Amino acid sequence: MYAAIRRDSRREGLSVRALAKKYQVHRRTVREALASAFPAPRRKPPPRSSRLDRFKPVIDQILWTDLDAPRKQRHTVRRIFNRLVAEQEMEGISYSTVANYVAWRKPQIMAEAGRGSPPEVPIDQVHRPGVEAEVDFGDVWINLAGTMTKCFLFVFRLSYSGKAVHRVTASAGQEAFFEGHAHAFRVLGGVPTGKVRYDNLRAAVAKVVGLSRVRVENERWVAFRSHHHLEAFYCRPGKDGAHEKGGVEGEVGRFRRNHLVPVPVVESLAELNAMIADWEDEDDQRRIGSRVRTVAADFAVEQPLLQPLPDEPFETGRVFHPRVNRRSQICVRMNYYSVPVRLIGRQVRVLLHASELVVFDGRTEVARHERLVAKHQRRLELDHYLEVLMRKPGALPGSTALEQAHQAGKFTPIHDAWWAAVRRAHGTDEGNRALIEVLLLHRTMAHEHVVAGIAAALRVGALSPDVVAVEARKAAQADKATDAPAAVSGRQADRPVGNPVQIPDEVASLTQRRITALPPDTRPLPSVAAYDQLLRRRPPPAASQGDVS
């Protein structure tokens, strides 16, 4: 408005009265605009008086006295409020009014006394390529197989290029901590030569010594660091330490907001980690802040400067030695996993990884399970209980192991159809035993071959486990036969000229061939009438009274 008034006064020669009328302002405002192009600063109104004003000196005196009082015997806001009411007869003033004044005045008094904390001023840092890195865990929620599950996002970030490696695990334990490092080193192709910044997490630190930087480290973590020639730097405990590794703290939030929103729906953690690998390739093409080059370009400079990986890998899993209970299960981290029934009462060795669990009897692997995420859950393998179910076939239909086999897709609808047919033909117990014999075939044959054998036996109505075994072997041989031409063609030059090897396209069922090859049966239907003579003789009817002599 000042500019418009000055323009009209200069170009059109309007008077002060005309300008005031045109812009509907006071003539004094017009004169101020003509005198200066800059409006005068607005006068700040005087502070409004408050009913607390006469009590403010008393509050200030209490706060000054607290500076020399013991730390645990200083005034709280509630105590100040109660003293004002009791000693100064304060009325009509709320607690929040007193609290707001104390919160505003207390830092000023501490600063005047020279006891205020200095302001936190971040200092810019220079990171050399291939030297420093940062590590952190973050909480994430995923829809895992239809269930909302809390998991943990491991992030390893190089400080120079900003190249980050991510991995979602079921826990934030030491095994996940080690596997995250091993995965990051494989992806990066090396190990940083300088310090890697960490929180004081229990996977690495056993004890924080006072307020110093000294830490008592976990023994396995010391071995892991020594194996990879890794140098650790531990940040201060609490929120103050988060600022010492702000790069990875921001990376956790950025990756979670950009790639894990909305909540991902996956069937397994392996599927999610495969998706994360693709997202990392996309993120390598971004620019961080005002940098000129992309993350991938800076990492290309940094990667050759990393120290090489050790020749031998480090065993990242944790070892446990539980004893098998009478249910043929072991308890690991508050979850139960099945093992073969022959190990009941024995102590086994368990190697716990971030996503799976491997059970050994001596040096022989006897079981392998996907790790459970929640607590107090059970992971049962139907194959581990087949010997017991052979003696107790009635326990098979309602068993938890069978239900989990259904859910995992190992017990297919073809199994169900054959099982139903054999139970109708031979009864429940015999049908259950026949199914168990078929399930035992999975120990020595591939799953798809056994399923193919069951389907072939079902088509011809053969309800014998032996027929299923024969058909499964034929399916396995057919798979090998399809691979044979490729191997044979490589040897055609060395083979003498003759008739080529003929491989039949379809192989008829053994039972079907036998039925079609039999001559027609003209015998009469069998009868059991001849066995009636073996029945006990019935007593003769009693004589009537007229026949008694």
C-alpha positions, 0 to 999 in steps of 0.5 A: 500500500505504501508503494501504491500511495507513493506511485499515485502521488508521484505520477498523478499528483493526488493530494493527501486528502485524495489519497486517503479517500482512495485507499480508505486510510487516515491522512496520517498514514498517507503522510508516513507513506510519502515520508518513507518507503518503509513502514514504521515497526509496530509498537509492541503492546505492554505485557498484560498484567497477571494475578500471579505477578505479586507471587513471582518474586516468591517463586524466584526466591524459591528457585534460587534457594534450590540451587544450593539444596540437595538434588533430591530435596528440591522444590517440585511445582506441586510443592511450590504451589502448595506453599503459595496457597498455605503461606501466601494465601494465594487464591484464584490461580490454577496449578497450570499457571504456576507450572508454566511460569516455573518452566519458563523461569527456572532455565533463566535462573540457572543460566544467570547462576552459571549452571545452565547446560551448554547448548547442543551444537552439532559439528560437521564431520568428514568421512573418508571412503572405506573407513567408517560405518554405522549399525542399528536395529529398528522395529518393523511390523509385517503381515507374516502369513496372515498374522501381524508380527513384530520383526527387526530391521538390521541396517549397516550403513557406510558413512562415506557413500551412504550405501546401506544394507538392510535385513529383516529378522525375527529377533534382535538377538546375537545370532541376528546381529552376527548374520546381519553383519555377515550378510552386509559384508557379502553384499559390500564385498569387504569390511570397513578399515576404521571404526564402526559405531554401535549402540550398547546392545546386549549382543555386543556389550555385556556391561557399560563401565560408568560414564566412560567409553569403556565396555565389557564386551561379549566373548563371542562378539570379541571373537567375531570382531577378531575374525573380521578385523572389525573395530567397534566404537560404542556411543553414549547410552540413551538419547545422547548417543543417538546423535553420534550415529545419526546417519544410520538412525535416519536411514532406519526411518527413511527406509521404513517410511518409503518401503515398509508403508503400507505394511508388507504382506508376505508368507516368509521372511525370506520373501521379504528379504528378497524384496528388500534386495531389489529396493536397495538396488533402486535406492543406490540411484538416489542422491543424499541431500545436496550431493552431486553424485549418486550413492552407487557412484560414491560406493564405486569409489569406496568399495575397492578401499574396503579390507577383504573378507576372511577366507573362512566364514564365521559360524553366526548361529548360537549353540544350545544343548536342550534335552528331548522331552517325552513328547519328542520336542525340545524347548529353545527360546520359549518355543518347542520344536519336534525331533525324531522320537528315537531321541526322547530323553537324550541331549541334542545340540541345537544351532540357532540362526536368525531365521531357522533352527538346526538340530544335531545328534552328534554330528548328524543333522536330525531336524531343521525348522523355520524359526518361530517368531512368537513365544510359546508356539510349537513347530511339529514335523509329521515325519518325526512321529510316524513310528509312534503313529504306526502303533497308535494309528487312532491318534493320527487324524487329530494330531497337531503335526498333521494339522501343521502339515496341512497348513504347510502344504506338505499333506496335499489334497491327493494325500487326503483323497487316497487316505479317505479311499483306503479307510473306506475300503479297509477300515479306520485303523488299517487305513491310517497304517496304510497312510503312514506307510506311504508317508514313510516313503517321503524319507527316501524319495522326493515329495513330488514323486510320492505325490505322483505315485499316490495320484497314479494309484488313486486313478486305478483304485489301487489302495496298497502302499506297495503300489504307491511305492512302485508308481513313485519309483516310476515317476522318479525314473521318468524324471531321470529319463527326461534328463537322459537325452541331453546327456546322450546327445553329448555322446552321439559322436562316440556312439556307433551308428545303430538304433537310437535309444527309445524312451517311452512317453507314457508308462502304464500303471502296473495294476492296470496292465495286470488287469487288462492282461487277465482273461475274462473270469467265468467262474461263479461268485464265491459262496460260504454256504458250505461252511454252515455245517460247521455251525453248532447243532441247535437243540431239538424242540421240546416234546409236548405234554401229550407225548409224555408217557 
